[in-house]
Amino acid sequence: MIVVRCVQPGDVEALVALAHETGPGLTTFKPDRDALTARVERARRTLAGEAAPFEAGYLFVMEDTATGDIAGVCGIEAEVGLEQPFYNYRVSTVVHASRDLGVWTKMSLLNISHDLTGYSEVCSLFLSPRYRTAGVGGLLSRSRFMFIAQFRERFPERLCAELRGHFDETGASPFWQAVGSHFYQIDFNAADYLSSHGKKSFLAELMPRYPVYLAMLPDDAQAAVGLTHRDTLPARKMLETEGLRYENHVDIFDAGPVLECHIADLRTVRESVLVKVRIGERLLPGEARSLVSNTSLDDFRCGAALGIPEDGAFLLTADEAAALRVNEGDKVRVLASQPHAQSRPALRNQK
Amino acid sequence: MLIVRPARLSDLDALERMARAAHPVLHSLPRDRGVLETRVALSEDSFRADVDFPGEEFYLFVLEETRTQALLGTSSIVASAGYSEPFYAFRNDALIHASRELKVSRKIHALTMSHELTGKSRLTGFYVDPEVRETTHDDAAHLLSRARMMYVAANRKRFSEDVFSLMLGVTDAAGVSPFWEAVGRKFFGRDFEQVELESGGRSRTFIAEVMPSYPLYVPLLPAEAQRVLGEPDEGALLAYDIHLEEGFEPDRFVDIFDAGPVLTVAVERSSSVVANEIRVVRSAQGNAETALPYLIAAGGAHEFRCALADLPSARTQGAPLSDDVKQALGVADNASIRCVPLHQASGELQ
């Protein structure tokens, strides 16, 4: 069974190997043993309650329990921006109008913003190309929301996710070329690397201090604002299904969209239910699948299984129960993966 | 001969003709006859008034061929730009974006809407008949433009200590301004010429309503717009050079619509003050060997006259003038007149 679980100190080597699969472009996950060791240690301290709010962050790995292979990684930062500022552009609207002249013009402005300070951020998602089959990416991403739903008190009111922005056929970001390159004076990857490794002081020194009128930028740069990298579109769709929305915040380098929502409104938080484990044979496997996680903080595990909750219980095979480390009668959190018109009233009744 | 004198209500027909011929539109010389009449009346009042500090006054000058009494050009001074309203210009500021850690540093220019020129005296409304410009080898243009500073120099109390003048920015043959296309159009959604026609100047309420309230980063503007920033249009090069001769210099300011340069001079350091010589009029007896063209002004605040004439370069020789010139300037022998060489020997002002 493929499960997503909290990272363990012993996973560092596997993470380094996984990072070698990323190729160029993904600056947030590099095969840097020291950095990954520190990241894993930070996740451990967070679970142990030893991390200060500004450094609290969770990290999960996806494991094929049959082989022990580590196939993916994802994370949650508990509250961003509490140490280094969390920068975004807010795309705001200004209207310039003169009744005398009969002019009415609506324009967009890019304002440097720290609006998302204190939000949780889902981040650091990478799935090995070897495992990119139906449902696996969704499991990896959604497992975080299962964790949040289970440990709601560990998270603030709101959550965000930064998505990669638009890059053209040559691999260049039109937005970076039109805006960032003039200010930061280093190349995109260098800027992105520094920023994602907590070296953000150059941002304050170099960024545009005044708002930027969008209408004055070249067309391709304007079009890139809020546009998602085509490789990231599936991730965006998944997050939108979960309830996150583009609310006019974009990345300061590539203008990729930030998706946001209230944690209470997350589909997984609203619709997942706690039920009892039943272990047995699945006699009539239907097509419906659910996400299932245990309720353990330091040995959190989440996987996908056939079926939906019935009569306050969820049926797992013995193998699945072992992989999720639950026993008959334990509580598990269950989310029916596909919103299912017929199953929804039943789910509500069980709450 | 050509003289510059204050405009009169009786000049209205000729002024209206010139207002309509002027291109682009002169905001100080409205095309509407009724409005124009009000302007001329204001100018007459301004010249007549006893003024201790610059206010609402507006001084309108005309270039007249004394032989035919034909009017061939006009120019003006606004005593206090904007007066009770703000006068808008873009101030071009340099911002340093440097990071010690990254070892990078760059100067980034940004254009900020500024009211700093508000209340300063402004030269404006310059129009000279294209034909006379041709036949006089630009002397008419020099006379008409610089007569204003001759007036300022003789009437310092009426004007601010710094005087500025907006030069026409670059437009192409079709009247399209690259800067307007990149900036103004985004806010107005209209053609430059149309807005110039409708707007009526740089002190109007609509500017606050419509133009950008935040600074514009110059490097983010299209290359064509950056290229014309602070550049005078080809058609304004003569005016630009004339201003430089007077001692004007480009400053940090450019026009908010076409990014034409704003030239400024401290009256104290203008040619009309620095190179001014008070000479005594006498009758001319043949041409002096070393004669040079001079701007000559007479008549004080109310009956100002300015003309071009050759004078001996030695100040001690006074101002030998022909009867024509004396008559045109309204002066007799032994009168004191203000004389400023039309052209400065290079380096003289430094």
Chai-1 contact restraints between the chains, C-beta under 6 A:
chainA,res_idxA,chainB,res_idxB,connection_type,confidence,min_distance_angstrom,max_distance_angstrom,comment,restraint_id
A,H96,B,F187,contact,1.0,0.0,6.0,A-B,restraint_1
A,H96,B,V210,contact,1.0,0.0,6.0,A-B,restraint_2
A,S98,B,F206,contact,1.0,0.0,6.0,A-B,restraint_3
A,S98,B,E209,contact,1.0,0.0,6.0,A-B,restraint_4
A,S98,B,V210,contact,1.0,0.0,6.0,A-B,restraint_5
A,D100,B,F206,contact,1.0,0.0,6.0,A-B,restraint_6
A,L101,B,F206,contact,1.0,0.0,6.0,A-B,restraint_7
A,V103,B,F188,contact,1.0,0.0,6.0,A-B,restraint_8
A,V103,B,V210,contact,1.0,0.0,6.0,A-B,restraint_9
A,T105,B,F187,contact,1.0,0.0,6.0,A-B,restraint_10
A,T105,B,G189,contact,1.0,0.0,6.0,A-B,restraint_11
A,H182,B,P219,contact,1.0,0.0,6.0,A-B,restraint_12
A,F183,B,H97,contact,1.0,0.0,6.0,A-B,restraint_13
A,Q185,B,V104,contact,1.0,0.0,6.0,A-B,restraint_14
A,Q185,B,R106,contact,1.0,0.0,6.0,A-B,restraint_15
A,F202,B,S99,contact,1.0,0.0,6.0,A-B,restraint_16
A,F202,B,E101,contact,1.0,0.0,6.0,A-B,restraint_17
A,F202,B,L102,contact,1.0,0.0,6.0,A-B,restraint_18
A,E205,B,S99,contact,1.0,0.0,6.0,A-B,restraint_19
A,L206,B,H97,contact,1.0,0.0,6.0,A-B,restraint_20
A,L206,B,S99,contact,1.0,0.0,6.0,A-B,restraint_21
A,Y210,B,Y214,contact,1.0,0.0,6.0,A-B,restraint_22
A,Y210,B,P215,contact,1.0,0.0,6.0,A-B,restraint_23
A,P211,B,Y214,contact,1.0,0.0,6.0,A-B,restraint_24
A,A215,B,K186,contact,1.0,0.0,6.0,A-B,restraint_25
